[in-house]
Amino acid sequence: LPAISGANLTNLPPAGNTFTAVANGSIANNKAVKLDTDGKVSEIKKTLTPLSTFTNNNNSQQIGGFNNGTFHDICYDIANNGIWTIYCVGNANNSINVAFYKIIDQTGSGPLWVSTGSGDYVEVTIDMANFSENPRIEYDPDTERAVAIWIESSGAVKSKVLQYNSSNNTVTQGSEVGVFSSGGLHATMCYDTTNNKMVVGAVDTGNNSLFQTCVGTVTGGSTNSISFGGITTNVAETGSGVQNRATSIVHDPDNDKIILYARLNGGAWNTDGAICVYTYNSSSGTIVIDTCTNVGGNHNAGNILYDPNVNKFLIWFTNTGASDIRYTRVITISGTTVSAGSLQSQQTATGFGQNGYGNQAMTFDPVTNKFIFFFFEDGNDDLQFTSGAISGTTISLASPTTIDGSNIYRSANFPGMAGTYTKDGQHIFFHRQSNNSSKIYIRNVMTATVASNLTDAEAYVGFADQAYTNGQTATISTYGNNVNTFSGMTIGSQYYVQGDGSIATTVDSSNPIGSNRPLAGMALTATKLLIRDPLAKA
């Protein structure tokens, strides 16, 4: 007989070692499945369970290891599951540093937090100019880069693109780029997810303290650059002698607008709050102001945040006309029309602010559709948090929870605190401890717990051969078979089922159900996994 070669036999389907069962819920392709007690199969995944009472894990982590902290900001990097922090290094004449911290997933009943371990944390200096201030940082989910801005002592606003490299725990910095040449004060930034643009704004003290904006386009790859278009100056609300202060911009994805919230000094709107609506003009590469609306008097150092659940905004500010009690107001924007709900005193829930710098931060929780308020209560010197949900044109807040009642967390700069939502119900906040050499720290608030539905390693039975909906009969490739829908695997490596149904070369420490288990299988190629018994290495 002539020699027989199988070299050209390609795309052969896996043979044998399959079984059928009814899908218990939807099952995605590429995800591991488990056998349920009723004989059905379900996708292995993690499920969020909202907490009836939100909590803090009682941990705090100092950032940067220095004294005399002033300005700081924070954002979440979705691609790398970590947080970017940016700050002025107070005991180094205010050079600007950034640090990246990976998020630690839950381990058993332990909470999400950040890691400072080797390979999980890195800190770099991005600007050595003396007496820089007001750094801000924002994440670009399209290029998976962070963008930093800051103000140098000359008043120039500068920017850099930052890339975290998980393979070697390093940060790649793009070239420093000028945004505004002088006069910068109270810089602010947001990412326009509709047009994939980074919008930067700052008060121009050299031009009657008008608010100026510039739109940036981020280029990823090996370039890590940002280029800015022309400057737009906001003149709609200024009048005679009006100055912009405490400015914050956010993106409205439902209206595709950029929203500015500012406190005004001087002129007819002296100490009033203003909401200005901008539209991105793709032809000019700028944002153009549509309208500006007065939203009440006696505003000082406020925050604005969008609620995508009800398509409304919330502003939270210190009311200088009411003994510095913190107030809220629900803002509705339809097209370019701004309407404000009732002015609500939140003395019981969020207490008193002081000194015009806010000492507060606000985030939105997508798990419970509630706002999280993190603040220093100047009335009784407590670091606290609370939460609330918009209903109609008002918001109801829960009683506050005290994190620390024995120290002082007052800032002398705007914004006094910063916060970001990460994932799985965790919010991380950035603050200064003013009675401890003004060191800066992060803390968290948890709104949910997360747990895998895989609680027994032996329940893992293989992979569905395609996506299925609830109630369909699913064909499952099981032990000894193979699945050929992965990418980037290392040939010969053992892979383990993770708590969310994916696979990795290490056991999922957040779902501890035994040593070296459940084994998913061995990589035969970069795309093909040989499915093995989950206890084969136990």
C-alpha positions as CSV (number, residue, x, y, z in Angstrom):
1,L,0.0,0.0,0.0
2,P,1.2,3.5,-0.7
3,A,2.1,5.7,2.3
4,I,-0.8,7.7,3.7
5,S,-0.4,11.3,4.9
6,G,-2.9,13.3,6.9
7,A,-1.0,16.6,6.4
8,N,-3.7,18.0,4.2
9,L,-6.7,17.0,6.2
10,T,-7.8,20.3,7.6
11,N,-11.0,21.7,9.3
12,L,-12.0,18.3,10.5
13,P,-14.9,18.5,13.1
14,P,-14.2,17.2,16.6
15,A,-15.5,13.6,16.8
16,G,-17.2,11.8,19.6
17,N,-17.2,12.8,23.3
18,T,-20.3,15.0,23.1
19,F,-23.6,14.9,24.8
20,T,-26.8,17.0,24.5
21,A,-28.7,18.8,27.3
22,V,-31.3,21.6,27.6
23,A,-29.7,25.0,28.0
24,N,-30.6,26.6,31.4
25,G,-30.4,30.2,30.3
26,S,-28.5,31.6,27.4
27,I,-25.0,30.1,26.7
28,A,-22.4,32.1,24.8
29,N,-19.9,30.6,22.4
30,N,-16.4,30.0,23.8
31,K,-17.7,29.9,27.4
32,A,-17.4,26.8,29.6
33,V,-20.6,25.2,30.9
34,K,-21.5,23.2,34.0
35,L,-24.1,20.5,34.7
36,D,-26.9,21.7,37.0
37,T,-28.7,19.6,39.5
38,D,-31.8,19.4,37.3
39,G,-29.8,17.8,34.5
40,K,-29.6,20.9,32.4
41,V,-26.5,22.8,31.5
42,S,-25.7,26.5,32.1
43,E,-22.9,28.9,31.2
44,I,-20.3,29.3,33.9
45,K,-20.4,33.0,34.8
46,K,-20.2,35.5,37.6
47,T,-23.3,37.2,38.9
48,L,-23.6,40.5,40.7
49,T,-25.9,40.8,43.7
50,P,-26.7,44.3,44.9
51,L,-26.1,45.0,48.6
52,S,-29.1,46.2,50.6
53,T,-26.6,48.3,52.6
54,F,-23.6,49.7,50.8
55,T,-20.3,49.1,52.5
56,N,-16.6,50.3,52.7
57,N,-13.9,47.7,53.1
58,N,-12.1,49.7,55.8
59,N,-9.0,49.8,53.8
60,S,-7.0,52.8,52.7
61,Q,-3.9,52.9,50.5
62,Q,-1.5,55.9,50.4
63,I,-0.7,57.0,46.9
64,G,2.8,58.2,46.0
65,G,4.4,58.0,49.4
66,F,4.9,61.7,49.8
67,N,3.6,64.6,51.9
68,N,1.9,67.9,51.0
69,G,-0.5,66.5,48.5
70,T,-2.6,69.0,46.6
71,F,-4.5,68.2,43.4
72,H,-5.3,64.7,42.2
73,D,-7.6,62.7,39.9
74,I,-8.5,59.1,39.1
75,C,-10.0,57.0,36.3
76,Y,-10.6,53.3,35.5
77,D,-8.8,51.5,32.7
78,I,-11.3,48.9,31.4
79,A,-8.8,47.0,29.2
80,N,-6.2,46.5,31.9
81,N,-8.6,46.2,34.9
82,G,-6.9,48.9,36.9
83,I,-7.0,52.5,38.0
84,W,-4.9,55.4,36.9
85,T,-4.1,58.0,39.5
86,I,-2.5,61.4,38.8
87,Y,-1.2,63.9,41.4
88,C,1.1,66.7,42.2
89,V,4.1,65.4,44.2
90,G,4.0,68.0,47.0
91,N,7.4,67.4,48.4
92,A,9.0,67.5,45.0
93,N,7.9,71.0,44.1
94,N,4.8,69.7,42.4
95,S,6.1,67.6,39.6
96,I,3.3,65.5,38.0
97,N,3.2,61.8,38.6
98,V,0.9,59.0,37.6
99,A,0.5,55.5,39.1
100,F,-1.3,52.5,37.7
101,Y,-2.8,49.9,40.1
102,K,-4.4,46.7,39.1
103,I,-7.7,45.7,40.6
104,I,-7.7,42.6,42.8
105,D,-10.7,40.5,42.2
106,Q,-12.7,39.1,45.1
107,T,-11.0,36.2,46.9
108,G,-13.7,34.1,48.5
109,S,-15.7,36.6,50.5
110,G,-13.1,39.3,50.4
111,P,-13.8,42.6,48.6
112,L,-12.4,44.1,45.4
113,W,-9.4,46.3,46.0
114,V,-6.1,47.5,44.5
115,S,-2.8,45.7,44.3
116,T,0.6,47.2,45.2
117,G,2.4,43.9,44.6
118,S,5.2,43.3,42.2
119,G,3.9,43.4,38.6
120,D,0.6,45.1,39.7
121,Y,1.7,48.6,40.4
122,V,3.9,51.2,38.6
123,E,4.5,54.9,39.2
124,V,6.1,57.3,36.7
125,T,6.8,61.1,36.5
126,I,5.2,62.7,33.4
127,D,6.2,66.3,34.0
128,M,9.1,67.7,36.0
129,A,8.1,71.4,35.7
130,N,8.1,73.1,39.1
131,F,4.8,74.1,40.7
132,S,2.5,72.3,38.2
133,E,-1.1,71.9,39.4
134,N,-4.6,70.8,38.6
135,P,-3.8,67.4,36.9
136,R,-6.8,65.5,35.4
137,I,-6.9,62.0,33.8
138,E,-9.5,60.4,31.6
139,Y,-9.7,57.0,29.9
140,D,-10.2,56.6,26.1
141,P,-11.9,53.2,25.7
142,D,-11.5,53.2,21.9
143,T,-7.6,53.4,21.9
144,E,-7.4,51.9,25.4
145,R,-5.2,54.7,26.6
146,A,-5.4,57.3,29.4
147,V,-5.0,61.0,28.7
148,A,-3.5,63.3,31.3
149,I,-3.7,67.1,31.4
150,W,-2.1,69.5,33.9
151,I,-1.3,73.2,34.3
152,E,2.3,74.4,34.6
153,S,3.3,77.4,36.6
154,S,3.3,79.6,33.5
155,G,-0.5,78.8,33.1
156,A,0.1,76.6,30.0
157,V,-2.1,73.5,29.9
158,K,-0.2,70.4,28.8
159,S,-1.3,66.9,27.8
160,K,0.2,63.4,27.4
161,V,-1.2,60.0,26.3
162,L,-0.3,57.1,28.6
163,Q,-0.4,53.3,27.8
164,Y,-0.2,50.6,30.5
165,N,1.7,47.5,29.3
166,S,0.5,44.5,31.3
167,S,3.2,42.2,29.9
168,N,6.0,44.0,31.7
169,N,4.2,46.3,34.1
170,T,5.4,49.5,32.5
171,V,3.9,52.8,31.3
172,T,4.6,54.1,27.8
173,Q,4.4,57.9,27.6
174,G,3.6,59.8,24.4
175,S,5.1,63.2,23.7
176,E,4.0,66.2,25.7
177,V,1.6,68.4,23.8
178,G,0.4,71.9,24.5
179,V,-3.4,72.5,24.8
180,F,-3.6,76.1,25.9
181,S,-0.5,78.3,25.9
182,S,-1.3,80.4,29.0
183,G,-3.8,81.6,31.6
184,G,-5.0,78.1,32.5
185,L,-7.1,77.6,35.7
186,H,-9.5,74.8,36.8
187,A,-8.8,72.5,34.0
188,T,-11.4,69.8,33.2
189,M,-11.8,67.0,30.7
190,C,-14.3,64.4,29.4
191,Y,-14.4,61.7,26.7
192,D,-17.0,62.0,24.0
193,T,-17.9,58.4,23.4
194,T,-20.1,59.2,20.3
195,N,-17.4,61.0,18.4
196,N,-14.4,59.3,20.0
197,K,-12.9,62.6,21.1
198,M,-11.2,63.9,24.2
199,V,-12.6,67.3,25.2
200,V,-10.4,69.6,27.3
201,G,-11.5,72.9,29.0
202,A,-10.0,75.5,31.3
203,V,-10.6,79.0,32.5
204,D,-8.5,81.5,30.6
205,T,-7.3,84.0,33.3
206,G,-5.6,86.0,30.5
207,N,-8.9,86.6,28.7
208,N,-11.4,87.8,31.3
209,S,-11.6,84.3,32.9
210,L,-13.7,83.0,30.0
211,F,-14.0,79.3,29.6
212,Q,-12.0,77.8,26.7
213,T,-12.3,74.4,25.1
214,C,-10.2,72.3,22.7
215,V,-11.0,68.9,21.1
216,G,-8.3,66.2,21.0
217,T,-8.0,63.1,18.9
218,V,-6.0,60.2,20.4
219,T,-3.8,57.9,18.2
220,G,-2.9,54.6,19.8
221,G,-0.6,51.9,18.4
222,S,3.1,52.8,18.8
223,T,2.3,56.5,18.4
224,N,0.5,57.2,21.7
225,S,-0.2,60.8,20.6
226,I,-3.0,63.3,20.9
227,S,-3.6,66.2,18.5
228,F,-5.9,69.2,19.2
229,G,-8.0,71.3,17.0
230,G,-8.9,75.0,17.4
231,I,-9.8,76.7,20.6
232,T,-13.4,77.7,21.3
233,T,-14.1,80.5,23.9
234,N,-17.4,80.4,25.8
235,V,-19.0,83.9,25.7
236,A,-22.6,83.0,26.0
237,E,-23.0,83.4,29.8
238,T,-20.3,85.9,30.6
239,G,-21.9,89.3,30.4
240,S,-20.0,92.2,31.9
241,G,-17.3,91.2,34.4
242,V,-18.3,87.6,34.8
243,Q,-15.6,85.1,35.5
244,N,-15.8,81.3,35.2
245,R,-14.8,79.2,38.2
246,A,-14.9,75.5,39.4
247,T,-15.6,74.2,35.9
248,S,-16.6,70.6,35.1
249,I,-17.5,69.1,31.7
250,V,-19.3,65.8,31.1
251,H,-20.6,64.1,28.0
252,D,-24.3,63.5,27.4
253,P,-24.3,60.3,25.1
254,D,-28.1,60.4,24.6
255,N,-28.2,63.9,23.3
256,D,-24.6,63.8,22.0
257,K,-23.8,67.0,23.8
258,I,-20.9,68.3,26.0
259,I,-22.2,69.8,29.2
260,L,-20.4,72.5,31.2
261,Y,-21.2,73.2,34.9
262,A,-19.6,76.3,36.3
263,R,-19.8,78.7,39.2
264,L,-19.7,82.3,38.0
265,N,-18.1,85.3,39.7
266,G,-19.0,88.9,39.0
267,G,-21.6,90.5,36.7
268,A,-25.3,89.8,36.7
269,W,-24.8,86.1,37.5
270,N,-22.4,86.6,40.4
271,T,-22.0,83.4,42.5
272,D,-24.7,81.7,40.4
273,G,-24.4,78.2,38.8
274,A,-24.6,77.9,35.0
275,I,-25.2,74.9,32.7
276,C,-23.9,75.3,29.2
277,V,-24.7,73.0,26.3
278,Y,-22.1,72.4,23.5
279,T,-22.3,70.4,20.2
280,Y,-19.3,68.8,18.5
281,N,-18.8,70.2,15.0
282,S,-17.0,67.6,13.0
283,S,-16.2,70.0,10.2
284,S,-14.3,72.5,12.4
285,G,-13.1,69.9,15.0
286,T,-14.4,72.1,17.8
287,I,-17.3,72.1,20.2
288,V,-19.8,75.0,19.7
289,I,-21.9,76.5,22.4
290,D,-25.6,76.2,22.0
291,T,-27.2,77.6,25.2
292,C,-26.3,78.6,28.7
293,T,-28.8,78.5,31.6
294,N,-28.7,79.9,35.1
295,V,-29.5,77.2,37.6
296,G,-29.6,79.2,40.8
297,G,-27.5,81.4,43.1
298,N,-24.9,80.8,45.8
299,H,-23.1,77.9,44.1
300,N,-19.6,76.9,45.2
301,A,-17.3,74.1,44.1
302,G,-19.9,71.7,42.7
303,N,-20.0,68.4,40.9
304,I,-22.1,67.3,37.9
305,L,-22.7,63.7,36.8
306,Y,-25.0,61.9,34.3
307,D,-27.5,59.2,35.1
308,P,-27.9,57.1,31.9
309,N,-30.8,55.2,33.5
310,V,-33.1,58.2,33.5
311,N,-31.2,60.5,31.1
312,K,-30.7,63.2,33.6
313,F,-27.9,65.1,35.3
314,L,-27.3,65.8,39.0
315,I,-25.4,68.8,40.4
316,W,-24.2,68.7,44.0
317,F,-22.7,71.8,45.5
318,T,-22.0,73.8,48.6
319,N,-24.6,76.5,49.0
320,T,-22.9,79.6,50.3
321,G,-26.2,81.3,50.9
322,A,-27.3,78.6,53.3
323,S,-24.4,78.2,55.8
324,D,-22.5,76.0,53.3
325,I,-25.0,73.2,53.4
326,R,-24.6,70.8,50.5
327,Y,-27.5,71.0,48.0
328,T,-28.6,68.9,45.0
329,R,-30.5,69.7,41.9
330,V,-31.7,67.4,39.1
331,I,-31.0,68.8,35.6
332,T,-32.9,67.7,32.5
333,I,-31.5,68.5,29.0
334,S,-33.7,68.1,25.9
335,G,-31.8,69.0,22.8
336,T,-30.3,72.3,23.9
337,T,-33.0,73.2,26.4
338,V,-32.0,73.0,30.1
339,S,-34.6,72.7,32.9
340,A,-33.8,72.4,36.6
341,G,-35.7,70.5,39.2
342,S,-36.3,71.5,42.8
343,L,-33.4,72.9,44.8
344,Q,-32.9,70.3,47.6
345,S,-31.1,70.7,50.9
346,Q,-29.1,67.6,51.7
347,Q,-28.0,68.7,55.2
348,T,-29.0,65.4,56.8
349,A,-27.4,63.2,54.1
350,T,-24.3,65.1,53.1
351,G,-23.9,67.8,55.7
352,F,-21.8,70.9,55.3
353,G,-19.0,71.8,52.9
354,Q,-16.4,74.5,53.6
355,N,-13.8,76.8,52.0
356,G,-15.2,76.6,48.5
357,Y,-13.2,73.5,47.4
358,G,-15.9,70.9,47.6
359,N,-14.1,68.1,49.6
360,Q,-16.5,65.8,47.8
361,A,-16.8,63.4,44.8
362,M,-19.7,61.7,43.1
363,T,-19.9,58.6,41.0
364,F,-22.7,56.6,39.4
365,D,-23.4,53.0,40.2
366,P,-24.7,51.0,37.1
367,V,-25.6,48.0,39.3
368,T,-28.2,49.8,41.4
369,N,-28.7,53.0,39.2
370,K,-27.8,55.1,42.2
371,F,-25.4,58.0,42.7
372,I,-22.6,57.5,45.3
373,F,-21.6,60.6,47.3
374,F,-18.2,60.6,49.0
375,F,-17.4,63.6,51.2
376,F,-15.9,65.2,54.2
377,E,-18.6,66.5,56.5
378,D,-17.3,69.7,57.9
379,G,-20.0,70.0,60.4
380,N,-18.7,67.2,62.5
381,D,-15.3,66.3,60.8
382,D,-16.4,62.9,59.5
383,L,-15.4,61.2,56.2
384,Q,-18.7,59.7,55.0
385,F,-20.5,58.3,52.0
386,T,-24.2,58.0,51.0
387,S,-26.3,57.1,48.0
388,G,-29.4,58.1,46.2
389,A,-31.5,57.6,43.1
390,I,-33.3,60.2,40.9
391,S,-37.0,59.9,40.7
392,G,-38.7,62.4,38.4
393,T,-36.9,65.8,39.0
394,T,-35.8,65.1,42.6
395,I,-33.4,62.7,44.4
396,S,-33.7,60.9,47.7
397,L,-30.6,60.2,49.7
398,A,-29.9,57.5,52.3
399,S,-28.5,58.3,55.7
400,P,-24.7,58.7,55.6
401,T,-22.2,56.0,56.6
402,T,-19.1,57.2,58.5
403,I,-15.8,55.8,57.3
404,D,-13.6,57.7,59.7
405,G,-14.6,60.2,62.4
406,S,-11.1,60.8,63.9
407,N,-9.2,62.5,61.2
408,I,-9.4,65.6,58.9
409,Y,-9.9,65.2,55.2
410,R,-10.1,68.9,54.1
411,S,-8.6,70.1,50.8
412,A,-7.4,73.6,49.9
413,N,-7.7,73.0,46.2
414,F,-10.4,72.4,43.6
415,P,-11.5,69.6,43.1
416,G,-10.9,68.5,46.6
417,M,-11.7,64.8,46.0
418,A,-12.1,62.5,43.0
419,G,-13.8,59.2,42.3
420,T,-14.4,56.5,39.7
421,Y,-16.5,53.4,39.2
422,T,-14.4,50.4,38.4
423,K,-16.4,47.2,38.1
424,D,-18.6,44.7,40.0
425,G,-20.1,47.4,42.3
426,Q,-16.7,48.9,43.4
427,H,-16.2,52.7,43.5
428,I,-12.7,54.1,44.4
429,F,-12.3,57.6,45.8
430,F,-9.2,59.8,46.1
431,H,-8.7,62.2,48.9
432,R,-6.2,64.1,51.1
433,Q,-5.7,63.6,54.8
434,S,-4.9,67.1,55.9
435,N,-4.0,66.2,59.5
436,N,-1.4,63.6,58.4
437,S,1.1,65.7,56.5
438,S,-1.5,66.1,53.7
439,K,-0.8,62.6,52.4
440,I,-3.2,61.3,49.7
441,Y,-5.1,58.1,49.9
442,I,-7.7,56.0,48.1
443,R,-10.7,54.2,49.7
444,N,-13.6,52.3,48.3
445,V,-17.4,51.9,48.5
446,M,-19.0,48.6,47.5
447,T,-22.6,48.4,46.2
448,A,-22.7,44.7,45.3
449,T,-21.1,41.3,45.7
450,V,-20.0,39.1,42.9
451,A,-19.9,35.3,42.9
452,S,-19.5,32.5,40.3
453,N,-22.2,29.9,39.8
454,L,-19.5,27.3,39.6
455,T,-19.1,26.1,43.2
456,D,-18.1,22.5,42.5
457,A,-15.2,21.8,40.1
458,E,-16.7,18.5,39.1
459,A,-19.7,20.3,37.7
460,Y,-17.6,21.6,34.7
461,V,-18.4,19.4,31.8
462,G,-16.9,21.1,28.7
463,F,-17.9,23.7,26.1
464,A,-21.0,24.4,24.0
465,D,-20.4,24.0,20.3
466,Q,-22.2,27.3,19.6
467,A,-24.3,29.9,21.3
468,Y,-27.7,28.8,22.6
469,T,-30.8,30.4,24.0
470,N,-32.7,29.3,27.1
471,G,-34.5,26.0,26.5
472,Q,-32.7,25.0,23.4
473,T,-31.0,21.6,23.2
474,A,-27.3,22.2,23.4
475,T,-24.5,20.0,22.1
476,I,-21.6,20.0,24.6
477,S,-18.1,18.9,23.7
478,T,-16.8,17.2,26.8
479,Y,-13.6,15.4,28.2
480,G,-11.3,14.1,25.5
481,N,-12.9,16.3,22.7
482,N,-11.5,19.6,21.6
483,V,-12.8,23.1,21.1
484,N,-11.1,25.2,18.4
485,T,-12.5,28.7,18.9
486,F,-9.8,30.4,21.2
487,S,-6.9,32.6,20.3
488,G,-3.4,33.3,21.6
489,M,-3.0,30.2,23.7
490,T,0.4,28.8,24.4
491,I,0.9,25.3,23.0
492,G,1.3,22.7,25.7
493,S,0.1,24.9,28.5
494,Q,-2.6,23.8,30.9
495,Y,-5.6,26.1,31.1
496,Y,-8.1,26.4,34.0
497,V,-11.7,27.4,34.1
498,Q,-12.2,30.9,35.6
499,G,-15.2,31.9,37.6
500,D,-16.6,33.9,34.7
501,G,-16.4,30.9,32.3
502,S,-13.2,32.1,30.5
503,I,-9.9,30.2,30.6
504,A,-6.5,31.1,31.9
505,T,-3.2,29.5,32.7
506,T,-3.7,30.1,36.4
507,V,-6.4,29.0,38.8
508,D,-9.0,31.7,39.5
509,S,-8.1,32.9,43.1
510,S,-11.4,34.8,43.3
511,N,-13.3,31.5,43.0
512,P,-11.4,29.1,45.4
513,I,-12.9,25.6,44.9
514,G,-9.8,23.5,45.3
515,S,-6.1,23.3,44.3
516,N,-5.4,23.1,40.6
517,R,-9.0,22.9,39.7
518,P,-11.1,22.9,37.6
519,L,-8.7,22.1,34.8
520,A,-10.2,23.1,31.5
521,G,-7.6,21.3,29.3
522,M,-4.4,21.6,27.4
523,A,-3.6,23.9,24.4
524,L,-2.9,21.8,21.3
525,T,-2.5,24.9,19.2
526,A,-3.0,28.6,19.7
527,T,-6.7,28.1,19.0
528,K,-7.4,24.5,19.9
529,L,-8.0,23.2,23.5
530,L,-8.0,19.5,24.4
531,I,-10.8,19.3,27.0
532,R,-9.8,17.4,30.1
533,D,-11.3,16.1,33.3
534,P,-11.6,19.0,35.8
535,L,-9.8,17.0,38.5
536,A,-7.0,15.7,36.4
537,K,-4.4,17.8,38.2
538,A,-6.2,18.0,41.6
